[in-house]
Each structure stands twice: as structure tokens, then as C-alpha cells.
Amino acid sequence: MNELVAAAADIQELMEAHGWKFCFIGGLAVQAWSEPRYTKDVDLTLLY
């Protein structure tokens, strides 16, 4: 899971560097707002 969080942090840094609005969705977002569950990818949506 630590590798997944590190990947998400890298993606967040890239998005913020470009000034793009985004949010994480899927299993990673559920980790923050609900019960823990297994996920092996990072999903996000790009907002405009």
C-alpha cells in the first residue's frame, strides 16, 4: 500500500504543478472516507 500512496503523491504533485484540478476516486478515495479496503491502482478524475 505504501507504493500506492507514493504513486498517488507523485500524481498529485504533477497535477498541482500544471495547475490542473482533479480528485482521487475509487478504492484509494474510499480509504480516506470509509472502511479500509484493498486496491492496487490509483484512479482520478480531471476536472475542468
N, C-alpha and C positions, 0 to 999 in steps of 0.2 A: 504494500500500500504506500510506503514511503516514496517509491519510484513514481507512482501515480500522482501523488501530491506534488512532487518535484516537477513533473511534466506540466501539471496544471499551473504551477507558479511560473514556469518558462513561458507558457502560452499567455498568461496574464500580463507578463512583462512586455511581450511582443505587442499585444493588443493595445496596452496603455501607451507604448512608445509611438504607435501610429495614431493615437487619439481615437481609436475605434471603440464604440460602445458595444458591450457584449455581456452575456451572463452564462454561467455554467448551468447545465441541465443534466438530467439523467441521474445515474447512481451516485456520482460524486456530489451533486447538489443535495441529494437525499441524505447523505452522510451528515450534512450540516443542519438539516431541518427536521430530521425524523430519526428513525431507528437505524443503526448501522446495518449495512448490507454489502455483500461482495460485489465489486465491479472491477473490470480490468481495462477500462478506457475512460477517456475524458471527452465529454460531449459539451458543446457550447452552441449558442446561437449568436449571430452577429446582428445587432440592432441598427436600424437606420432611421 
